[in-house]
Amino acid sequence: VANKEGTAKKTLRKVKEMYLHLPFWMKQGVTEWNKKQISFENNTNIYAESTSSSGNRGDTASIVYLDEAAIIERSLWEDFYTAVYPSISAVKSAQIIITSTPKGFNHFYQFWTLASNKQSDYVPFRVKWNEVPGRDENYKKKTIAALGGGAKGLRKWRQEYECYFAGSGGTIIGIYRDDDML
């Protein structure tokens, strides 16, 4: 599930590519393969959806993957999460995986903070920009310049590449909360 259907479809395309690269002996037979769903002969289904207030209400899932959670409007997020959370209650080992680029101090920030403080069952995990092959200080300098340079480019860089939760932009003093991110 993602903030937009297009984003969810992109994630499903990546899952399909991973499936295609599995060794033959690990693959289940496919019964349906389209832009929004993959179904297998063992009754496993993987499908792509955008967030909605009804979420996956009535579904049972082993894994719910929510991408770009911070981008989802707070009013929609509350209804969506309330609807989707029960979908994992029927499966003892079920998981909800939430990923996002930070966007202010919203619901995603709250989830991150609770997980970082071990006040929830979520486990915080972050991939640093320089852990991606080919990204070095030169890449950082070029990207900051491409994002507008100066303080503006640095603010955008910190949010998009260093996963910092930043307050409102354009204020005299920038507000960053990253103590629990390092």
N, C-alpha and C positions, 0 to 999 in steps of 0.2 A: 504494500500500500504506500502511496506517496501523495504529496500535496496536489499533484496534477496527474491525470491519467497518462499523459505522455511520459512523465518521469517513471511511473510504474511500469509502462511498457518497455522502456529502456532497460530497467532492471531485469525484467523478464527475458529480454534478448540476451543479457549477460548470462543468465541462468541457462538458457538454451545453449549458448556457446560452450559453457562448462560441461553440460550434458554431452554434447557432441564430442568432446575431448576425453570423456571417460573411456576406460578400457571396455571392450565389448561385454565381458563377463559381469561388469557392474551395472549395466543398463537394464532397466525394466522395459518391457514392450510399451510403445506409445499408442494410445487409443485416440488422442486428440492433440493437435498441435496447431495453434493459431496465434494471432497477435496478442490475445489476452489470457490464454490458458494453455497449460499442458496437462494432459491426463495420462495416467499409466495403467497398465493391466492389473496392478495390485491395488487399484482404487485410490491411489495417491493423486492429488490434484495440486497444481501450482497455478495461481492466477493473479493477474494484475488489476488493481482497482485504485481509484482516487479516493481520497477521504470524503466521507459524507456523514451527516448526523446520525444515520442509522448504522454506519459501520458494517461490520460483518454479523450483525445481529442474527442469531439463530444458527450460525455456522459453528463447527467444531474444528479447531486447528491444533496442529502440533507446534508449528512455528508461525508467528506473525512477524513480518519484517516491515517496519515503518521507516521509510526514507524521507529525508528532509523534513523532519518533524517540527523544527523551529520555524519553518516557513508557514505552517498551518495556522490560520487565525485562531486566537485563543478561544473565542466563542464556539467555533466549530470543533476545535481540539477537545474541549471538555465533553461535548456530546459524543463525538467520535470515540474517544478513549473509553468512555463509560459503556458504549455499545460493544466495542471490540474486546475489552478485557475479559468478559465472561466466556468468550469463544475458546479460551485456553483452559478453562476450569475442568473440562471433562477428561483431559489428558494429563496424567500426573507429571510427566517430564516435559510438558509444553513450555515454550519460551516466547517472549516478546523481545525482539531486537529493535532498538531505536537508534537511528543514525541521523546526523544532521550537521550542517555548518551552523555555528551559533548565530543568533540574531537577537541581540539584546538580552534582557533579563526576564525572559518569558517562561512558559511551561517547560521547555527543553532545559533551560538553565536550572529550574527547580529539580527536575529529574536528575540532572548531572550532579547537582550539589548534594542531594540526598544520597545518591549512589556513592559519591566520593567520601561522604561522611559515614558510610556503612549504615544508613538509616532506611535502606530499602533493599530489595532482593536484586536490584540491577547492579551490574558490574561495569564501572566506567573503563573505557578503553579509548585511546587516542593514537592515531598514526601521525607522527610529526612530518612536516613537509620535507625535511632533509632525509627521511627514511625511504623516500621514493627514488629509485635509481635515476641518475642524471640531474638531480636537483642539488645545487651547491650555492655558495654565496653569490656567484655571478648570476645565477638564475634568479636569486632573491632580488638583487639590485635591479635587474632588467624588469622583473615583474612589478616591483614597487613603482618604477618609472612608468610602466604601461598602465598602472592603476591610477595615475594622476600625479605621481611624484610627491615629494615633501611629506608633510604631516597627513594630508589626505590619502596619499598612496600607502603610507605606512599603516594608517588606521584600517584601510581596506585589507592590506596584506595580513595584518594581525588577526582579523576576523576570518578571512577566507583560507589562509594557509597555516596559521598557528593556532587556530581554534580558540581564540580569546573571546570571551563574552564582553562586548563593549556596550557602554551606555549610549545615549543620544549623541549623534555626531554634530559637529559645529559648535560645541560649547567651548568656553574659554579653557576649561580643564577637562581633558579626556578622562573618562572613567572606565577602568578595566578591572575585571575580577578574574585573576588568573592564579591565585595562590594554590587553589586546589587542582589546577590544570597542569602544573609542572611535575 
